[in-house]
Amino acid sequence: MPEPVKILFVDDERSVLRSLERLFLEDEYEIITALSGEEGLVILDGTMPVQVVVADYRMPGMNGVDFLKQVHARWPDTIRIVLSGYADTASVVSAVNEGQIYRFIAKPWNTSELKMALDNAIETYNLNQINRELTERLQEYNEELQDLNRNLRQRVEEETAELVARNTELSSAQHILDSLPCAVLGLAADGTCLQCNRKGNEFFSAGLPEELVELVATVTARGELRREVAAGCRNFLVRGARMLTDDGQPGVILVMEEV
């Protein structure tokens, strides 16, 4: 069950405070009273949150504006209203500017006007709270989004670095293969050439001889092979071994030296 709305009335006249308490007897507000600004601050210090504070403008000791200035400084969410019998324009301006006053209501008050002012003040308080919660939630979402972006950027950088490293390794491996004095061929199970070094391209630029294609089944069955094979116009010492292709399918690798 939500807590009742709290309204603090501060006035140095007990009769005024009693009148205000009677005025809101049938309302669901929790009415709190104080006879001075000093007492009001003590009450606020131990009773927050208080949604609305209504203070008399002229009180002995701490006047209403000074009191509401402190309320604004310490509890800025609380809506502040001045209730005064002095219709001094300069005083009204001072109260609004210095105490960040929401409304200035004259004494003797009009009951309907006072109640409407308090209803509007409470609505303003609630809207401000909703706006604050939405702003905080939006800030949290923005922070989460920034974290996701940072993580994504870091992941992209890491994966890019990994790809660069793998590409460097592949380039180095291909360079080593191309530097070998023998032909190196990677073949699928159907004899399709998957990879070939420079020497292999030099030997078989016109296509892979049928004699070598036929060796794929033999190597696949035996697991390895070493034999001399005549292919085209050349004789080769062929070494073969089983391997798996990039997609996990069986294949063979042939290493051939011309003899």
N, C-alpha and C positions, 0 to 999 in steps of 0.2 A: 504493500500500500504506500503510495507516495506521501512524502512529508507535507504538512500544510504550508501554505505560503506565509512567511513571517513579515510583519510590518512593524517597524519601530517608530513610535511617535515620541519626539523630544520637545518638552515645553516646561517652562518654570512655573506654570500655573496648574495645580492639581485639578481644578475644576475643568480646565480644557481637556486634560488627559482623560478624566472620567467621562466627559461628553463624547470624546472620540471612541472610548471603549464601548459605551452604550450604542453608539452609532453602528458598530460592526458586530453586535452581539449575534445577529442571525446569519452572519457571513461565515464562511469556512476559514477565514484568515486567522492566524495566531497573532493577536495584538500584544505588543510589548511596549512598555512606557518607561521613560526616563525623565527626571526633573532637571537635568543639565547636560551640556555637551560632554563633560567629563564622565558622567555616569553612563551616557550613551555609548562612549567609546569602550568602557569596561564591559558593558553588556554585549556589544558587538564582538569584542574579543573572545567571548566565550559562547556565543550563540550562532555564529555563522554556519550556514549561509542565511543572511537576511536579505530578502529580495528588494524591499523598499524602505527607505528612511525618510520620514517627514519631520522637519525641524522648524521650530519657531525662529523667526529672524532675529528678534532682539531678546536676548537672555543675559542675565548677570554673569560675569566671568567670561566664559567662552561663548561668543555669539554664534548664531546659526551658520553664517558663512564660514567662519573659521572651523567650526565643527564639521561641516560638510566637506571642506577642503581636505581635512584629515581622513574622512571616510573615503573620499575619492582616491587619496594617495594609498591607503591601506587595503581598501576593498573596492577596486574600481568597477566591479560588476554590479554592485548595489546601485539601484536607481535612487536619485536624490531629489527631494521636493522641499521647497520652502513654503511655510505657512505663516503669514504675518499680517498684522493689522496696519502696517505702515505702507502707504501707497507712494513711496518715494521712488521715482523712476531711476535715479542714480543708484539707489540701493539695490533695486531689482537687477540692473545691468551688472553691478558688482557681484551680486550673488550668482548670477548665471555664468559670468566669465570666470570667477575665481573658484567657485565650488563645483563647476561643471553641473549646474542644476538642470534637471529635466523639466520641471514646471515650477511656477511661482503662483500660489493660491492665496487670495486675500481673506483675511478675517473681517467680519464673520463669514464663514464659508457657506456656500450653497451645497447642500447635501448631495444632490444629484451630480453637480460638477465635481465635488471631491471624490465621490465613488467612481465616476467615470475616469477621472485622472488616475486613480489608483489601479483600476482595471487596465487602463492603457499602459501604465508603468510596468505592471506585472507581465503584460503581453510583450512589452519591449524587452524586459529581462529575459523572458523565455526565448524570444527570437535571438537575442544576443548569445544565449547559451547554445542554441542550436547552431548558429553560425560559427561559434567557436569550435564546437565539436566537429562540424563539417570541415572547417579549416584544418583542424588537427588531423582529422582522418585523411584529408587530401594531402597534407604534408607527409603523413606516414606512407600513403600510396606513392607519392613522388620519391620518397627515400627508397622504398622498395623497388620502384622502377629504376632508379639510379643504380641500386645494387645489382639488379638484373642486368642492366646495360654494362656495368663494369665487369660483371662475371662473364657476360657474353663476349665483351671485347677481349677479356683475358683469354677466354676459351678459343676465340678466333685466332688470336695471336699465337697461342700455344699450338693449335692445329696447323696454322700456317707455317710456324717454325718446324713442326714435325714433317710437314709435306716438303718443305725446302730441304730438310735433312735427308729425307728418303729419296728425293729427286737427285740430290748430290750423290748419295750412295749408288743409286741406279746408274747415274751417269758415269761414276767411277767404275762400277762393275762392267758396264758396256765398253768403256775405254779399255779395261783389262782384257775383255773378251776379244775386242778388235785388234789388240796388240799380239794375240797368240798366233804362232805360225801354223796352227792347225784349224780346221773348220769345226765349229761347234754349232749343232742344230738342236733346237727343242721342238719335238713333234707331238701332235695329238695322236690319239689311238688310230685315227683314220689316215694318218700320214700327212695331215695338214701341217705346214711349217708355221710354228708359233713364234719362234725367235731364231735369229741367225746372226753370227758375227760377220765381220768384214771378209774373212777368208772363205767362209761358207758362201757368201754372196758372190765372191770371185769365182769359186768352183761351180756354183749351181745357179748362175744368173738366168739361165734358160729354163730352169725348173728342176725339181728333184728327180733324179733317175729312178726308174721303177725298182731297180735292184735295192736301193736304200729304203724305199717305201715298204718293200716286203720284209725288211729287217725289223720293222716296228712290232709285228706280231710275235716274232721270235724273242725279241728283248722283253716284251710284255710277259710272255709265258715263262721265260727262264729267269728274269730278274736282272740279268747282265749278259754281256756278250763281248767276245774279242775274236775278230776274224779279219782276214784280208778279203776285200771285195773289189771287183772290177766294176766301175761305174763310169759310163761314158767312155772317154778315151784315157781314163786315169785308173790307177790301182791305189786303193786306200787300205790302211790298217784302221779298222773301225773298232772302237770301244763303245759299248752301249750300256745304259742303265735305266731302270724304271724311275719315273718321277710323277708328281702330281701337278697338273696345270693350275693356273690361278683360280679357276672355278672348282677345283677339287677333283677334276676328272683325270683318269689315268693317261699317261703319256710317256714318252721316252726322250732321253738325251743321247745324242750321238757325237762322239769326238773322233774326227777323221784326220789322219796324217797321210799325205801322199807318199807312196813308196815306189 
